[in-house]
């Protein structure tokens, strides 16, 4: 399957042309290691969901965490 530029919804590395979402937020790993809270605040359609999905996948792949994403959108 060929990849394309995604213009709506979360980007998926295997389907879409994209840069690494977690590379844009390098401090998150440190905050998680320190068991700190963080807020991800940005305008709509700037990659927040894509970044969190990538972070959850990355954390789970380490075997140290079992990351789960839950939407609290109403």
ABEGO torsion letter per residue (X at the ends): XBBBBBABEBBBAAABBBBBAAAABAAAAAAAAAGBBBBBBBBBGAGAAAAAAAAAAAAAAAGABBBBBBBABX
